[in-house]
């Protein structure tokens, strides 16, 4: 069976935590921030774990088993 190739766009967006969980950034936090409240912009800065429903596809994209 051939090696799994890493999907580079996914690898740049998702990192592995020390506990082994995968972390990601929230969406919509890069531009057009003037209309958003300070509270909303602060919430967008936080990292979240990858949801269990997406975990299998993300692991495959990163070349993990």
Phi, psi and omega per residue, in radians:
X1 nan 2.399 -3.103
X2 -1.260 2.824 3.100
X3 -1.182 2.653 3.044
X4 -1.452 2.314 3.094
X5 -1.572 2.492 3.107
X6 -1.358 2.317 3.028
X7 -1.420 1.875 -2.939
X8 -1.133 -0.605 3.124
X9 -1.118 -0.685 3.103
X10 -1.198 -0.698 -3.107
X11 -1.111 -0.527 3.131
X12 -1.347 -0.392 -3.065
X13 -1.708 -0.385 -3.031
X14 -2.153 2.279 3.138
X15 -2.107 2.793 3.121
X16 -1.668 2.329 3.085
X17 -1.430 2.943 3.127
X18 -1.080 -0.522 -3.139
X19 -1.392 -0.106 -3.123
X20 1.734 -0.221 3.088
X21 -1.242 2.760 3.103
X22 -1.752 2.376 3.139
X23 -2.012 2.654 -3.128
X24 -2.481 2.838 3.066
X25 -1.576 2.746 3.043
X26 -1.335 2.679 -3.130
X27 -1.439 2.854 3.030
X28 1.208 0.502 -3.104
X29 -1.948 0.332 -3.020
X30 -1.897 -0.660 -3.114
X31 -2.533 2.971 -3.038
X32 1.027 0.837 -3.084
X33 -1.649 -0.117 -3.090
X34 -1.130 -0.554 -3.111
X35 -1.490 -0.139 -3.102
X36 -1.584 2.638 -3.133
X37 -1.300 2.796 3.110
X38 -1.061 -0.667 3.130
X39 -1.092 -0.759 -3.138
X40 -1.149 -0.731 3.138
X41 -1.137 -0.618 3.102
X42 -1.156 -0.692 3.106
X43 -1.137 -0.584 -3.114
X44 -1.237 -0.307 3.138
X45 -1.342 -0.245 -3.031
X46 -1.387 2.658 3.037
X47 -1.647 2.621 3.115
X48 -2.237 2.706 2.996
X49 -1.307 2.711 3.063
X50 -1.223 2.362 -3.087
X51 -1.190 2.563 -3.082
X52 -1.024 -0.571 -3.134
X53 -1.140 -0.492 -3.123
X54 -1.735 -0.116 -2.965
X55 -1.074 -0.761 -3.101
X56 -1.092 -0.771 3.132
X57 -1.176 -0.660 -3.138
X58 -1.185 -0.755 3.110
X59 -1.050 -0.718 3.121
X60 -1.138 -0.674 3.123
X61 -1.127 -0.577 -3.131
X62 -1.500 -0.025 3.128
X63 1.434 0.283 3.102
X64 -1.623 2.798 3.079
X65 -1.671 nan nan
